[in-house]
Amino acid sequence: MLAGRIVVVGITGGVAAHYLPELIGQLRFRHMAIVHAAMTPAAEHFVSPLTVATACEAPVWRSVFDTAERAPLAHIHWARQADLVLVAPATFDFIGKVASGLADDPVSLLLAATTAPVLLAPAMHATMWANPILQRNVATLEGIGYRIVPPETGLQATGEVGEGRMAGIGTILSALSEMSKTLPDKQKG
């Protein structure tokens, strides 16, 4: 379902970011998708841009002031190119920012500019996931059409067990595949 699709992956600053190179690899090699990535500055504390660029085999958009190709309009370019957008991990902060209409980093700018279907994979401590403010923000985003792949119950970074662990790679890939079924067929060229 994802073969030939352009999936733009937004990576935010959460512990679960270290799973993203593996997820990108599976998107590319198992599902034959074309993958590009954008990272928030906080994401770089959890996974290196070089590792992500290597997994994508493409440069990573890391700053709204990036001087790389297509900048400073990278958010418009990738927003237009994307068939699907995945944000993983989607942190408490990031979900609140997007629900409030703020766009001051590469990933939130991408979401502000895209018309592609968006999948968020939240990851945070169980108490944060249960927070009513977060739940309101999730409901707001679902209300405008974002799809949420809910976090799982499992071991968290604190050593505690609770709901808030980012959904597994297989679950995220299945959700993306389901979303791709609603997209028009790619033109054969």
C-alpha positions in Angstrom: 0.0 0.0 0.0 2.9 2.4 0.6 5.0 1.5 -2.4 6.0 4.7 -4.2 4.3 6.9 -1.7 6.1 9.9 -0.3 6.0 9.8 3.5 7.4 12.8 5.4 8.3 11.8 8.9 8.5 14.5 11.6 10.6 13.6 14.6 10.1 15.5 17.9 12.1 15.5 21.1 11.1 12.4 23.0 13.0 9.3 24.2 11.1 7.2 21.6 12.8 9.1 18.8 15.6 6.5 18.9 13.1 4.0 17.2 12.7 6.3 14.1 15.7 5.1 12.1 14.3 1.5 12.3 10.8 2.7 11.4 12.2 4.7 8.4 14.2 1.6 7.3 11.0 -0.5 7.3 9.1 2.1 5.4 11.7 2.2 2.8 12.7 -1.4 2.4 9.7 -3.4 3.5 7.0 -1.1 2.2 9.0 0.6 -0.6 8.0 4.1 0.4 10.0 7.2 -0.3 10.8 8.8 3.0 12.0 12.3 3.9 12.4 13.6 7.4 12.1 16.8 9.4 13.3 17.2 13.0 12.6 19.6 15.8 15.7 21.0 17.6 14.8 18.9 20.6 14.7 15.7 18.6 18.5 16.0 18.0 19.0 15.3 21.7 17.6 11.8 21.2 18.6 10.8 17.7 21.3 12.2 15.5 20.4 13.9 12.2 23.1 11.9 10.5 21.5 8.7 11.6 18.1 9.8 10.3 19.6 11.1 7.0 21.4 7.8 6.5 18.1 5.9 7.1 16.3 8.1 4.6 19.2 8.4 2.2 18.2 12.1 2.0 19.1 15.3 3.9 17.0 16.0 7.0 15.3 19.4 7.4 16.5 20.5 10.8 15.9 24.2 11.1 13.5 26.8 9.9 16.7 28.8 9.0 18.3 25.8 7.2 20.3 27.0 4.2 19.9 23.6 2.5 18.3 23.1 -0.8 14.7 24.5 -1.0 15.0 26.4 2.2 13.6 28.7 3.5 10.5 27.3 1.9 11.2 23.6 2.7 7.9 23.4 4.7 6.0 24.3 1.5 8.0 21.9 -0.7 7.6 18.9 1.6 4.0 19.8 2.4 3.2 19.7 -1.3 5.2 16.5 -2.0 3.9 14.4 0.9 1.3 11.7 0.3 1.3 11.1 4.1 2.8 12.8 7.1 3.8 10.9 10.3 4.9 12.6 13.5 6.6 10.2 15.9 7.1 10.6 18.7 4.4 13.2 19.2 5.2 14.7 22.5 2.9 16.5 25.0 4.6 19.8 24.0 4.3 19.2 20.3 0.7 18.1 20.4 -0.2 21.3 22.4 1.8 23.5 20.1 0.0 22.2 17.0 -3.4 22.2 18.6 -2.8 25.9 19.5 -1.9 26.7 15.9 1.8 27.4 16.6 4.4 26.7 13.9 8.0 27.6 14.9 10.0 24.5 14.0 10.4 22.3 10.9 7.8 19.7 11.9 5.1 22.1 13.1 5.6 24.3 10.0 5.2 21.2 7.8 1.9 20.4 9.5 0.7 24.0 9.1 1.4 23.8 5.3 0.3 20.3 4.4 -3.0 19.0 3.0 -1.8 15.4 3.2 -3.3 13.0 5.8 -1.4 13.3 9.1 -0.8 10.4 11.6 0.5 11.3 15.1 2.1 8.6 17.3 2.1 10.1 20.8 4.8 9.1 23.4 5.0 10.4 26.9 4.8 9.4 30.6 1.4 7.9 31.6 0.5 10.8 33.8 1.1 13.2 30.9 -1.0 11.0 28.5 -3.9 11.1 31.0 -3.6 14.9 31.5 -7.0 16.5 30.6 -5.2 19.3 28.7 -3.4 16.8 26.5 -6.6 14.8 25.9 -8.4 18.1 24.9 -5.6 18.8 22.5 -5.7 15.3 21.0 -9.5 15.7 20.6 -8.9 19.0 18.9 -6.5 17.5 16.4 -8.8 14.5 15.8 -11.6 16.9 15.2 -9.7 18.5 12.3 -8.9 15.1 10.7 -5.6 14.1 12.2 -5.3 10.4 13.0 -3.8 9.3 16.3 -2.2 5.9 16.8 -2.7 5.6 20.6 0.2 4.9 22.8 0.6 1.4 24.4 0.9 0.3 28.0 4.4 -0.8 28.7 7.7 0.0 30.4 8.4 3.7 30.4 11.7 5.6 30.6 11.1 6.0 34.4 11.0 2.3 34.9 7.3 2.4 35.6 4.7 0.6 33.6 1.8 2.7 32.2 0.0 3.9 29.1 2.1 6.4 27.1 4.7 4.2 25.4 4.8 5.0 21.7 2.9 2.4 19.6 5.1 -0.3 18.1 6.6 0.1 14.7 4.3 -2.6 13.2 1.2 -0.7 14.6 2.4 2.6 13.1 3.2 1.0 9.8 -0.3 -0.7 9.7 -2.0 2.7 10.4 0.0 4.3 7.6 -0.9 1.5 5.2 -4.6 1.9 6.1 -4.4 5.6 5.5 -2.8 5.1 2.1 -5.8 3.1 1.0 -7.8 6.3 0.9 -5.3 8.1 -1.4 -5.7 8.3 -5.1 -3.5 5.9 -7.1 -0.1 7.3 -8.1 0.2 8.2 -11.8 2.2 5.7 -13.8 4.9 7.5 -15.6 
